[in-house]
Amino acid sequence: MGFEIRFCVADGGARVAYATVGQGPALIMPPAWISHLELLWQDPAVRAFFLPLAARRTVVLYDKPGCGLSDPSPYPQTVDTGARLLRTVADHLGQDRFDLLGVSTAAATALTFAVRHPERLGRLVVHGGYADGRRVASAEVQAAVLDLVRAHWGLGSDVLADIFMADADADTKRHFAAFQRGAATAEHACDLLRQCYAARVTDELSRVAAPTLVLHRRGDRAIPYRLGRDLAARIPGARLVTLPGRSHLAWAGDAAPAVHAILEHLGEPAAAPEESEDAVLTPRQRQVAALVADGLSNRQIARRLGIEERSAEGHVERIRLRLGVRSRTQIAAWWARRHG
């Protein structure tokens, strides 16, 4: 499953970087508030989240204009321009009908697209989303965060890492803070964050026709759980799945329940050995195998995933038994053969 980055041209002539990984029907994931494809894929937790999905879907990711590998856009970034860019990427790939995964602020983009182009959408998944950015935090808190990001992007990225990756260890938070600084300048980050607070799709929710799954962590520190619950209540027929943890991003902390719920909603079995050699392991075990391949100890794996060290040790032992190998080195070799 190669992670391949290419480019397409958006409205106004900006070149937009997109990446595909996996095989099967398309699952498109619009970027959240900030993005950088190369830096994102360097994170083993990110790869461990997406690869079980890529075993059954062609996962499509792309960078926002002005972020990561994409050119700046001549237009202000809004929910409307986000939905148009999503259509541009899908058209470029020849995807007339596909599934959507909207994480964080990308939920507004995905929901808007679902209302405008119902004929093109199969199933919709929203993780950590909201309908009205004004309800994310008080006006005073929003102003304080924007001022901090604008005045000191280094400190601001650290604060946002603490919020978005609440269950992660210090090293993971430092990595995410560096990712944010590498993805966008302070000025652009501030503009995009302001857009997050301004996003509002409340009026559109009753017109969402696609089968919708809403995932939200109970203790989400970035987007309060009540906003996810409200989102699910306003979308006709939507199903709400409450996940444990405090981290906001889908691949942070314990991501296995989210992966399982997404695959189930897409109509894919949680395990199907005849379809993929990867399916010999559960989604959680694939996460652990990826971290073993990155050289993490059981203690480091436990911290990264927000679990007990003895649980990490148990996962490694079950992986070893399922793969029929004797050592962590052989687990790493198996993962490298499958995923590079």
N, C-alpha and C positions, 0 to 999 in steps of 0.2 A: 504494500500500500504506500506508494510514493506520495509525498506532500509536494504538489507541483504548483508553483506560482506563475501566473500569467497576467496579462493586462487587457482591459477593454476601455472604451472611451465613453464617458458620461456626457450629459448635457453641458454645453459650454466648452467642450474639448478637453476636460481634465482626464488624465489617464488614471484608471482605478485598478489597483492590484487585487487579484482574487486568487484563491487557492482551492484545489480540490483534493480529496483523499477518499479512498475506498471505492466501492462498486455497488451498483444497484440503483434504484430510483433516487432522485435527488432529494436531499434534505438541506435547505438553504438556511444559513444562520447570519442575519444581518449583524454588523458590529454594534457593540454596546457603546458606552460613552467615549471610549478611546480604543485604538487598535494598532497593532503592528504584527503582521503575519509571521515574519521571520522570528521576532523575539517571542511571540506567543508560543510557537511550536517548539521552542527550546525548553519549555517547562515540561518535565515528565508528567506532572499531574494533569496538564492540559492534554497531552498525548494519551494518557490513560483514560481520560474521560471520552475523547472522541473516537479512539480506535474501536471500542465495542460497537459504536454506532456505525463506523465506517465499514465494519464487517458485513453490514446489511444495507447500507445506504451510501450514495456518493455525497459526502458532506462538502458543502460549498461555503467558504468563508471569504470575506473581503474587507479591505481597509476603508475607512471613511476618507472622503476627500480632505487633504491636509494632514492626515495621520499616516504613520508607518511608511509604506511604499507608494502611496497614492499622491497624485498632484493636488495642490490646493484647488478649490472650486471658486468660480467667480460669483457663486450664489451663497447667501447665508444658509447655514445648515438648520433645517427644521424637520418636523415630522413629515411634512409634505415632500420636501426634497429627498428625504430618506426613503419614502415609499417609491418615488420615481427612480431612484438609484437601484433599489431592489429589482424593479421591473427591468431596468437596463441590463443588469447582470444576468437575470434569468433569460432575457431575450438573446443576449450574446451567447449563452450556453445552449440555446435552442430548447429550453425547458418550458413547454406549454403548460404543464401541470406538475406540481411538486408539493412537498411538505415544508413547513416552516418551523424554525425554533428561534424564538425571540427571548433573549436573556437580558435582564435589567432594562435599561432604557430602550433597547431594541424591541421590547414588547410593543411599544407604541407604534413603531414602524411596521411590525408584523401585523398588528391589529388593523391599522389603516389600510395596508395592502389587502387584507382579508375582506374588508368591506368594499373596496374599489374594484377588486378583481376576483370575485368569488368563484368564477369558472376556472381559475388557474390554481386554486388551492385545494390540496387534498385534506391534510390534517394539520392542526396548529398546536404547538406547545409553547407555553409561556412560563419562564422561570424567573422569579424575583421581579415581576413586573408591577406596573401601577397604571392608573387611568388619568391621574391628575398630579402633575409634578409639584403643584403648590402645596399638596398635602404630605409631601415627603418629609419636610421639616418646617419649622417656623420661619417666617421671613427674616428674623434676626439671625438664626443659625445659617440659613442660606447665604445671607450677605457676608457673614463671618468667614464661611468656607471659601466663597469667591474671592474675598479680599486676601485671604491667606495664599491661595493658589497664585493669584496675580502678583503678590508681593514677594513670595518666597516659594518657588515651585519645589525646591528640595524638601523643605519642611512640609509643604502642602501634600506632596506625594506620599510622604511618610504617614501623615494623618489619614489620608484616604486608604492607604494600605491597611492600617489598623482597623478601619471600618469595613472595608470590602473583604478582608481575609481574617476575620476575627478569631477563627479557630486555628489559624496557622501558627507555626513556630516563627521565631525571629528571623531566621535565614530566608524563609519563604516570603515573609513580609518585605524584607530588604530587596529580594529579587523582584517582587511586584512593584515596589516603589521605583526601582531602576527601569522596569519595563514601561511604566507610565511616563517617566521623563524621556525615555528613548522614543516613545510613540508620538509625542506632540510637544510643542513649545508651551511655555507658561501661558502666553496670550491665547493660543488656540485651545488649550485645555480649559481655560477659563470660559471661553466662548461656548464650548461644547457642554460644559457643566451648567452654564446658564440655560442652554437649550433643554437640558434634562429637567430643570426646574420649571421651564415654561411649557413642556409637553403636556398636552391635554387631549384625550380621546374619549372622554366620558360619553359624548353624544353618539359615538359610533358603535359602542359595545352592543347595543340591542340588535344591531344589524349584522353581527358576525354569524355566518351560517355554517362555517366549517366545524367539524367535531374538534372541540378544544379541551386541552388539558392544562390546568394551571398548577404549577409547582411553586411552593414557597416554604422557606425554612422558618420555623416557629420563632427563632430568636434573631432573624436577619437584622443586622445593625444598620444597614444602608437604607433599605426599603422596609418599613414596618409591615409585619405580617397582616395586620388589619387591611392594608391596601391590596394585598394579594387576595384575601378573602372577599373583599368588596368587588374586585375585578371578576372573580369567578361567579359571584352572585348576579352580576349584570350581563353576563354573556349567556345567551340561551343554550341550555343543555350542557354547559361547561362542567367539567369534573375537577374538583379541588383535591390535591394531594398535599398534605402537610408533612414536611420533612424535618428531621431533627437538625440542630446546629445553629450557629450564629453567623457563619460566613455567607456573603451575598452571592458571589460568583458560583456558577453551577459546578465547576471543577475543583473548587476549594473545599477542604475538609473532607467529609464523608460523601463522596459523589456517587457511590454505587447505587443507593436507592433512587437517585434521580435518573441514572442510566437505565435501570430496570423499568421505571415508570414510563420513560420515553419510548423504549422499545415496545413495551406492552401497548401503549397508545397508538403506535405506528402499525400495530398488527403483527409485530415480529416476536417470535418466541424468545424467552430469556436465554435459552440454550438449545442449540441445534447442531450437534456434532457433525452431521452429514453436510452442513452448509459451509463450515469453516473450521480449520484446525484450531483457531482461536477459541472456539466455543467449548473446548475441553476444560477451560477455566471459566469461572463465573466473572461477572463484571468487576467485583471487588478484587478477585484474585488477579485479574489482568492489571488492575491498578497497582497492586503490590508487586507483581512481576516487573512492571515498568520501573518502579522505584528500586528494586533489587538490581536491575540492569544499569541503573544510574549510580550504583555503588553505595546506596544508603544502607545503614545498619537497621536492625529491628527497632531500636529506639528512635532513630531518625524517621523511619517509616511511620511509626506510631504518632510522632509529633506532627508529621505532614498531614496525616489523615484524621487526626483528632481521635485516636483510639488508644486502648491500653497496649503497653509493650508486649504483654503476653498474647494479646489478640493478633498482633503483627507476627509474632513468632509462630502462632498456630496457622496463620494464612500461608506463611512461607513453607511450613511443613506439608500442608495439604497440596500446595502447588507442586512441591517436589514429588509427592506420591502420585499426583495426577499425571505429571509429565514423565514419570518413570526415571527421574534423574537423582543424583546423589548429593549435589552441592549447589550453592548459590551461584557459582561460576557457570554451571550448566544451565541454570534458570536464565541467567543473563544471556548466555549464548543462544538459547531457544528464542528469547525475545528479540535479539538482534537479527536472527535469521528471518523472523516474521516481519519485523518493523524497522530494521536498520537502526 
